[in-house]
């Protein structure tokens, strides 16, 4: 997820209609994320076409020791969920609108906004595009007609920046937005059968992500005439170790 903007700081909704840049704090958060991920070897980078996400991705990639020259794939399918008439207003006001409609705020759609189902369609389209692009890009590392190499994860994660990606042949950095990712995580788990770590607090798993919060998923693809999702595992969600380290 991207770093803080002034709209975040002021408790205002941005959605798709407000294309604001990172605040000074947001730049610092993105630099901390880049420092934390500096030795993680990314092979591909996908990012929303919104300014705050692009700035975050650029900072993270620039600070990386192994792939600072990677080109960013800018994809509007990753842009934030639209909040319709609520964009530019206070988050608290949308909470009141959701309350009046008798709905939890993550599921509430303001007039002219984007429903969760519409966001899921965008997510599904993006996944298919990303899987195909990465399969084509890394064709030499994939045995066509078989599944890609599975990650070997023994026991609990150690809490390191490269947790779970040691034997993964291709590793994508994806920079998107909070409400979009909240829908994505629920879609992965409830619709695509993504597994979560044993003992996970599902309230935390489905909660809103902090600015520059990190999630990691290991995806296994079946590559034959088409590239299909075979398996998905969630390693962690909403990790903010880099922010904790910066504040300590």
Protein Blocks (a to p, Z undefined) as FASTA:
>chain_A
ZZddfklmnopafklmlccdddfklmmmmmmmmmmmmmpccfbdcddfbfklmmmmmmmm
mmpmklmmbccdddfklpccdehjmgopafklmmmmmmmnopafklpccehiacfklmmm
mmmmmmmmmmmmmmmmmmmmpcghiacdddddehjdehiakgoilmgcbdcdddddfklm
mmmmmmmmmmnopacdehiafklmmmccdehiacdddddddddfbccdfbdcdfbghiak
lmmmmmZZ
